[in-house]
Amino acid sequence: MRGPQLELKLDAVRHNVRAWLSYLAERELWAVVKSNAYGLGLIPVARACLEAGAHRLCVVDMQEAVRLCDAGISAPIVHVWATPLEELETAARLNVVATIEDERGAHELSRIGDTRGKPALAHVAIETGTGWSGVPAAKIAQFASGVQGLKGVTWEGAWTHIAGQDSMPAQESAFDAAVSALRVSGLKVPITHLASTGPALWGAGGAAVRIGVGLYGSSLGRTHPQLALKTALTLRAPVMYVKRFDRPTALGYGGTAVAQAGEAIATLRLGYADGLPRALSVGGLAILGGERCNIVGAIGMNFTMLKVPFGVAVNAGDEAIVVGDMDGVRLDEVAQRAGTIPHQLITSLAALSVRPNV
């Protein structure tokens, strides 16, 4: 019998890109395809996003930019992380927008641009509250003073990461002040981007918005009437067998649940080895036979059990939908029940072989 299958519906990704573009109005949408597009396939996801109107692509590893270019993708690519010195040459050669976070990187990129006879594109990372990457906002004037005369760099933009909704107002204020200081010092940085999926929903500004998990249908558990997204993933698991018990029987490791006499239990070929969070042992569900079925017992490495509602006919070989574009198993709903974020849920499930569906 076949195992669980994870399907990526590229039409749903395209739909979501168009929905975000409508929601963002005149702002640019940059599709974040880092980490192999959350494990779902760098090239097919990138192409689907661009076909639907995404303006740029964002990566964290320069090798991903290389793969995109090798695949013939010519859309602008932004390296949304401080580009290592040894990768600046690659960025300039591929016309990838590099990120600079210190004077040393700026001078090296300028040298490369001068050598090539073409200024290299760069964005300034500004550190406002994550500690990950960027010039500390308080030191931005010093940085600008040290790089303002460089001829081999075109300072196209500036960006930051938003750590959370509570910190966003202070981070936005620090970012705006830093951008103003850059411009006063002669670095034009016409493009600003600080919003990812969450901050975009919380009202963060910026000329461009980096959408990652939102490409797959997540609005981080928030309902937005103007943003009708589709869950782009479908996780299917086959029923291995169905048992109807004639006496109370403990289920799964630890006997955390008990099937009562007369109850039917369906066992799925799906477990935590396939990326399913064990936390779904409590409160999780799947759609089987068109009905919601609660997960019962502890999720095992390879198996998950469902309580079959009375009157629902289920047989071995039937398929359960564990994640999909339907009430009860949408991406955000499953992540919330698992006590995790949709980003982690996607990357965990991507341990399965992903089938792109055009």
ZAKOLVEX-174518 format. One record per atom (N, C-alpha, C): residue in one letter; x, y, z. Coordinates in pm, whole numbers, plus 50000, padded with zeros to 5 digits. Layout:
REM ZAKOLVEX-174518
AXYZ ...
***
This chain:
REM ZAKOLVEX-174518
M500854988050000 M500005000050000 M500885012550000 R500475022349923 R501255034649915 R501305041750051 G502275050450067 G502395058150190 G501715071650178 P501935080350277 P501325093650273 P501895101850158 Q501115111250108 Q501525119449995 Q501245134150025 L502205142549992 L502055156950007 L502025163149868 E500945169649837 E500755175849706 E500785191049720 L501515197549633 L501555212149628 L500755216549507 K499715224149530 K498865228949421 K499365242749377 L500055242849264 L500645255349216 L499575265349174 D498425260649130 D497335269849098 D496905277549222 A496935270849338 A496585277549463 A497665287649501 V498925284449475 V500005294149499 V499785306449412 R499465304349285 R499195315749195 R498005323949246 H496955316949288 H495795323949343 H496195332449462 N497025326949551 N497415334249671 N498275346349638 V499155345049540 V499955356549498 V499045367749448 R498075364149366 R497155374449315 R496325380549428 A495925372249525 A495165377449639 A496015387249720 W497275383949742 W498155392949815 W498395405949738 L498565404849607 L498775416849526 L497585426349538 S496395420849538 S495195429049555 S495175435349694 Y495525427549794 Y495525432349932 Y496575443349953 L497725441849889 L498835451249907 L498685463849822 A497715464049735 A497445475749650 A498665478849563 E499285490349582 E500365494649493 E501745489749537 R501805482949647 R503115478349696 R503565465749621 E504875464249607 E505405452649537 E505365440249627 L505145428749565 L505205416049635 L506475408749595 W507295405449693 W508515397749669 W508305384049731 A508365373749650 A508115360149696 A509365354549763 V509195350349888 V510315344649964 V510355329649936 V511365325449862 V511495311349823 V512715305049889 K513095310250004 K514245305050077 K513995290650122 S515085283850158 S515015270150210 S514245261150115 N514625262149985 N513965254149882 N512465256449883 A512075269349895 A510655273149900 A509945265450012 Y510535266550132 Y510005259750251 Y509995244650233 G510885239650148 G510975225350123 G510065220350014 L509315229249951 L508275225049856 L508715225649710 G509935230449685 G510425230549547 G510735244549497 L511985248249500 L512415261849468 L511945266349329 I512245258549228 I511995262949091 I510505263449058 P509725252849084 P508295253849050 P507575264749128 V507905266549256 V507245277049334 V507635290749281 A508915292749253 A509365305749202 A508655309049071 R508575299348982 R507925301948853 R506445305048871 A505775297648959 A504355300248981 A504125314249035 C504975318449129 C504825331849186 C505035342749082 L506045341048999 L506315351048896 L505205351348791 E504685339648756 E503585339148659 E502355346548711 A502185346548844 A501005353048904 A501235367848931 G502465372848909 G502695387248923 G503665391449029 A504315382149099 A505325386149197 A506425394049126 H506905404449194 H507875413449132 H509315408449145 R509635402149258 R510985397449282 R510935384449363 L512105378149373 L512275366349456 L513295369249565 C513095363449682 C514025365249794 C514595351749835 V515905351449857 V516585339349903 V517455342850024 V517845332350096 V518775334250208 V520145328350174 D520165317550096 D521415311250055 D521725315049910 M522945319549886 M523315323649750 M523205312149652 Q523405299749699 Q523285288449609 Q521885287449551 E520875292149626 E519525292149572 E519405302149457 A520065313449469 A520075323049359 A520735316949236 V521815309549258 V522495302949147 V521555293049078 R520825285249157 R519875275549101 R518775282449020 L518285293549071 L517245300949000 L517755306048866 C518945311548867 C519515316848743 C519835305548645 D520345294348696 D520645282948610 D519375277448545 A518235279248613 A516955274448560 A516365284148459 G517075295148431 G516615304748331 G515685315348386 I515575316348517 I514725326548578 I515475339748580 S514895349848517 S515595362648502 S515025373648591 A514015370548671 A513435380648759 A514475385248862 P514335397448913 P515265402249015 P515245393249139 I516425390749193 I516575382449313 I517275390649420 V516745390149540 V517315397549653 V517825387649756 H519085389349794 H519665381149901 H519315387650034 V518305382050102 V517805388350224 V518545382650344 W519805385850350 W520705382350459 W522005389350428 A522805391850529 A524085398350502 A524935389150414 T525205393650293 T525925385250197 T527375383350241 P527835370950259 P529225368650298 P530195374450195 L531355378550242 L532345384650153 L532665375650034 E532795362650060 E533185353449955 E532075351049852 E530865356049879 E529755354149785 E529375367049712 L530045377849742 L529725390549677 L530025390149527 E531085383149491 E531435381949349 E530315374749273 T529805364049333 T528705356649270 T527465365449256 A527155372849361 A525995381649356 A526125391849242 A527285397849230 A527485407849125 A527415401348987 R528005389648972 R528005382748842 R526595379248798 L525755375148894 L524385371148861 L523405382748866 N523905394548901 N523055406348917 N522035404449029 V522415396449129 V521595394649249 V521845406349343 V520785411449403 V520935422449498 V521565417149626 A522745421949657 A523445417649778 A522965425849898 T523115420250015 T522825427650137 T524135430750209 I524275443150250 I525485447950318 I525135451950460 E525995447950555 E525755451350695 E526965457950762 D528055460050685 D529215466750745 D530055473150635 E530975481550677 E531795488950582 E532695479750501 R533195469250563 R534085460150492 R533375453950372 G532155449350394 G531375443550284 G531095453850175 A530815466150215 A530525476650118 A531745479550030 H532895480450092 H534115483350016 H534455471749922 E534255459449968 E534545447949882 E533585447549763 L532315450149788 L531355450049678 L531635461249579 S532055472649630 S532405483849542 S533615480349456 R534595473749517 R535775469549440 R535355460249326 I534455450849357 I533985441549256 I533235448949145 G532395458349184 G531675466249085 G532595474148997 D533615480149056 D534595487848977 D535325478848879 T535715467148925 T536445457648840 T535595453148722 R534325450948749 R533425446348644 R532955457648552 G533195470048593 G532775481448514 G531285483948521 K530635478648625 K529195480248643 K528895480248792 P528305491148844 P528015491448989 P527155479649031 A527505473649143 A526755462349196 A525575467549278 L524465460349272 L523275464249348 L523395459649493 A522975468349585 A523065464849726 A521915470849804 H521495463649906 H520565468550006 H521275468750141 V520915478150223 V521495479050357 V520565471950455 A521095462250526 A520335455950634 A520475464650758 I519355467650821 I519355475850942 I518835467451058 E519625466251162 E519255458051277 E518405466451373 T517145462251389 T516235470051474 T515645462151590 G516045449151602 G515455441951714 G515425426851705 T516205420951613 T516305406351611 T517715401551643 G518715410051618 G520095406051640 G520655397051531 W519885394451427 W520305385151323 W521295391251225 S520915402251166 S521685407451054 S521435422251040 G522495429851017 G522285443850986 G523165453451065 V523245465651011 V523905476651080 V523005480951196 P523495481251319 P522645486151429 P522085499951395 A520805501751417 A520165514351380 A520875526351440 A521395524851560 A522065535951627 A523405539551562 K523955530551479 K525265532951417 K525155535351267 I523945538051219 I523755538951076 I524445551151016 A524505562251090 A525175574251037 A526665571751020 Q527255564751115 Q528685561251105 Q528935552350984 F528055542550964 F528185533850847 F528085541950718 A527095550550710 A526885558450588 A528085567250557 S528655572950661 S529825581450642 S530995573750582 G531095560950619 G532215552950572 G532055547350432 V530835547950376 V530625541650245 V530055551250141 Q529765563650179 Q529025572450089 Q529775575949961 G531105574949961 G531845578749842 G532115567349746 L531645555349776 L531935543649692 L531215544649558 K531965542349450 K531395543749316 K530925530549257 G531375519349313 G531065506449253 G529805499949309 V529015507649386 V527805502349446 V526635511449416 T525515505549380 T524255512949371 T523415509049492 W523175518649580 W522425515949703 W520935516549672 E520405504849635 E519045504249586 E517995504349697 G518325498949814 G517295497749915 G517835495350055 A516895494350149 A517215491250289 A516085483050347 W516425474350444 W515405465450499 W515745461650643 T514755455850708 T514955450250841 T514005438550860 H514235430950966 H513305420351008 H512445425651123 I511155422651121 I510285425751233 I510175413351321 A510475414951449 A510525403551540 A509155398951586 G508185408151594 G506865404351642 G505945416351644 Q504665413651666 Q503675424451661 Q503905434651772 D504285429951889 D504485439152001 D505665448451978 S506715443351916 S507915451351895 S507835459751768 M506845457351684 M506815463651552 M506815478951556 P506015485551640 P506045500251638 P507425506051666 A508115500451766 A509445505551798 A510435502451687 Q510315490651627 Q511215486951518 Q510985495551395 E509715498151364 E509415506851250 E509995520751272 S509855525851393 S510375539251423 S511885539651406 A512575529351459 A514025528851447 A514445527451300 F513715519651226 F514025517551084 F513835530551005 D512725537351027 D512455549750956 D513535560150984 A513955561051109 A515005570651145 A516315567051077 A516625554051072 A517865549651009 A517845552250859 V516715549750794 V516605552350650 V516765567250622 S516175575550705 S516345590050689 S517795594050701 A518505587950797 A519925590950814 A520735586650692 L520405575150634 L521095570750514 L520895580750400 R519685585250384 R519375594450274 R520035608050293 V520055612750415 V520725625450444 V522215624450411 S522785612450432 S524215610450406 S524525607950260 G523485607350175 G523715605650033 G523415591949977 L523045582350062 L522655569150014 L521145569449989 K520745568649864 K519345571049829 K518385560349881 V518795547849879 V517965536349919 V516475538849890 P516095539749763 P514705543049729 P513695532249768 I514155519749778 I513235508849810 I513415504649956 T512325504450031 T512385499450169 T511475487350182 H511915477650259 H511085465750283 H511365460450424 L510325459750502 L510425454750639 L509335444850674 A508325443850589 A507175435250620 A507315421750553 S507165411250632 S506955397850581 S505455395050595 T505045382350590 T503615379250592 T502915385050714 G503455382350833 G502825387150955 G502765402250963 P503915409150956 P503895423750962 P503025430350856 A502915424150738 A502035429750636 A500585429850685 L500205419350757 L498855418550812 L498675427750932 W499775431050999 W499705439751117 W499795454451080 G500045457450952 G500045471350909 G501405477550888 A502465469550879 A503795475150856 A503875481650718 G504715491850708 G504865499250584 G505935493350495 G506485502050409 G507525497850316 G506995496950174 A507885499450079 A507485499349938 A507275485349886 A507915475449947 A507795461549905 A507515452850027 V506885441450001 V506525432150109 V507045418350073 R507725412050166 R508295398750145 R507295388250195 I506645381350104 I505645371450141 I506235357450128 G506225350050239 G506745336450241 G505635326550269 V505315324550397 V504305314550432 V502935318150375 G502715330950351 G501445335150291 G501245330050150 L502315325850083 L502175320149949 L501385307249952 Y501405300550067 Y500795287350077 Y499435287650146 G498935299750172 G497585301050224 G497475305050369 S498585308250432 S498525312150573 S498295327150588 S497375330450676 S497225344350721 S497465344850872 L498245334950918 L498665334051059 L497465334151154 G496425327251113 G495265325651199 G494315337351203 R494575347551123 R493715359351122 R492755358751003 T491525363051025 T490545363550917 T490555377350854 H490765377750724 H490795390450651 H489835389450533 P488685395950540 P487695395050432 P488255398850296 Q489265407550296 Q489825412150169 Q490985403250121 L491255392550194 L492385383950159 L491915369350162 A491365364850051 A490825351350042 A491915341849992 L492565335050085 L493665326250051 L493205311650045 K493985303649974 K493725289249966 K494915281650024 T494635271350102 T495715262550146 T496235255150023 A497515257149995 A498085251749872 A498635237649888 L498575232350009 L499095218950036 L497945209350062 T498105197150015 T497175186650051 T497995174750101 L497785171250227 L498435159550285 L497415148250294 R497665137650218 R496785126050217 R497485114250283 A496695106350355 A497245094350417 A496275082750396 P496785071350353 P495895059950329 P495495052950459 V494305047650458 V493835039250570 V494435025350554 M495185020950655 M495795007650651 M494764997050684 Y493984999750788 Y492914990450825 Y491944997550917 V490764991450929 V489724996651016 V489324985451113 K489284988551241 K488894978551341 K487724983751423 R486764975051443 R485664978151533 R485834969251657 F485964975451772 F486314968151894 F485054963551967 D485134951652025 D483984946252098 D484154947552248 R485274953652289 R485504956252431 R486434968352442 P486464975252556 P487364986652572 P488814982552545 T489484990352461 T490844987052420 T491714999652419 A492854998952486 A493785010252487 A494395012052348 L494615024552312 L495105027852179 L496485034552185 G497405029352106 G498685035952088 G499595035452208 Y500775041452191 Y501775041852298 Y501225048952420 G501425042952533 G501015049252658 G499555047452692 G498785041852599 G497365039852626 G496645052452665 T496965063552598 T496395076452635 T494935077852594 A494445068952509 A493035069052470 A492535054652471 V491235052952483 V490615039652490 V489445039252393 A489465029252306 A488315026952218 A487265019252296 Q486045024252296 Q484965017552366 Q484335006752277 A483634997652341 A482984986952267 A482054992852162 G482194987952040 G481364992651930 G481975003851848 E483055009751896 E483695020751822 E484615015251714 A484655022451601 A485545018851490 A486725028451488 I487905022851470 I489145030651466 I489855027751334 A490175038351261 A490925037051136 A492375040851162 T493295032651115 T494725035351131 T495295040150999 L495895051951003 L496495057950884 L497985054650877 R498475053450756 R499915052150734 R500515066250729 L500685072050848 L501205085750863 L501615087651007 G502795093151028 G503245095351164 G504265106551172 Y504915107451287 Y505835118651305 Y507095117351221 A507415105251173 A508535103851080 A508245110750947 D506975112850921 D506545119550797 D506325134450818 G506665139250938 G506545153550966 G505285157551039 L504415148051072 L503185151451143 L503505154151290 P503155165951342 P503495169151480 P502795159851579 R503535154751676 R502945145951776 R501925153351862 A502035166451868 A501085174251948 A499655172751898 L499485168451772 L498135166451719 L497465154051778 S498205146551861 S497585135351931 S496415140052016 V496465152452060 V495385158452139 V494785169752057 G493535168252016 G492845178851945 G492995178651795 G493805169451741 G493975168851597 G492815161751529 L492665164051399 L491605157351324 L492015155751179 A491225147851108 A491405146050964 A490025144550902 I489965146350771 I488715144350698 I488765130450634 L487805122050671 L487765108450620 L486315104950589 G486085100250468 G484705097350428 G483835109650429 G484465121350406 G483725133950404 G483375139250541 E483845132750647 E483515136750784 E484785139950862 R484635148750961 R485735151451052 R485895139651147 C487095134751156 C487395123751247 C488525128051341 N488305126551471 N489305130551568 N490455120651573 I491665125951588 I492825117451613 I492725112251756 V492965099351773 V492895093351906 V494185085551932 G494615085652057 G495855078852092 G497055086952047 A498225083052097 A499465089952063 A499855087251918 I500225097551846 I500725095951710 I502065088651716 G502185078051638 G503425070451634 G504335075051522 M505465068351510 M506415072051406 M505815070451266 N504985060051249 N504445057051116 N502935056351110 F502255056951225 F500815054751226 F500085065251309 T498885068351265 T497975077351335 T496585071051330 M495885071451443 M494565065251450 M493475076051455 L492355072851389 L491205081751386 L489975074451439 K489175081551514 K487885076151558 K486875078851447 V486285068151394 V485345069351284 V483955071951340 P483315082851299 P481965085751349 P480985074451313 F480015072451399 F479015062051376 F478285064751245 G478135054251167 G477405055351042 G478255059050922 V479545062250943 V480435065750832 V481145053150784 A481025050150656 A481635038150600 A483075041250559 V484015034150617 V485435035850587 V486055022150565 N486915021150463 N487565008450431 N489065010550412 A489794999750428 A491225000250399 A491435004950255 G492395013750237 G492665019250105 G492045032950083 D491055036450166 D490505050050158 D491585060150198 E491385072750163 E492355083150196 E491755093250294 A492565097150389 A492195107950479 A492945120550438 I492285131950451 I492925144850427 I493305150650563 V494585152450582 V495085157450711 V495365172450704 V495795177150589 V495945191450561 V495375193750422 G494555203950406 G493995206750275 G493145219250277 D492625223050164 D491845235350153 D490375232650183 M490115229050307 M488745226650351 M488665229350501 D487475232750547 D487285236350687 D487775225050777 G488525228850878 G489015219450977 G490445215350957 V490915215250833 V492285210450809 V493095220450727 R492645232950725 R493455242950656 R494775245150731 L495735250450658 L497095251650709 L497155258150847 D496535269650862 D496595276750990 D495875269051101 E494795262251067 E494045254651167 E494885243151221 V495535235951133 V496345224651176 V497535229451259 A498185240251213 A499315245551288 A498895250051427 Q497745256551436 Q497275261151567 Q497005249451660 R496365239051608 R496085227351693 R497375220651738 A498395221251654 A499675214851687 A500525223551778 G500065235851804 G500845244751889 G502125249351824 T502115250451692 T503305254851620 T502925265751520 I503865269951441 I503605280051339 I503515273051203 P502745278651109 P502575271950980 P503895270150906 H504845279150927 H506155277850863 H506805264450901 Q506785261451031 Q507415249051076 Q506625236851032 L505305238051031 L504485226850986 L504815223350841 I504915233450755 I505225231050614 I506585224350599 T507605230150662 T508955224850645 T509085210850704 S508305207750808 S508325194250864 S507695184250767 L506535187950712 L505845178950620 L506615177250489 A507445187050456 A508205186250331 A509265175250336 A509385168550451 A510225156650457 A509685145850363 L508365146450336 L507765137550238 L508145142050098 S508025133250002 S508245136949863 S507085145649817 V507395157649772 V506345167249733 V506005165349586 R504715164649558 R504255163449419 R503675176849375 P504405184449293 P503815196949241 P502675193649145 N501565200349161 N500405198549075 N500115211949008 V500345212548877 V500165225148805 V498725229548810 
***
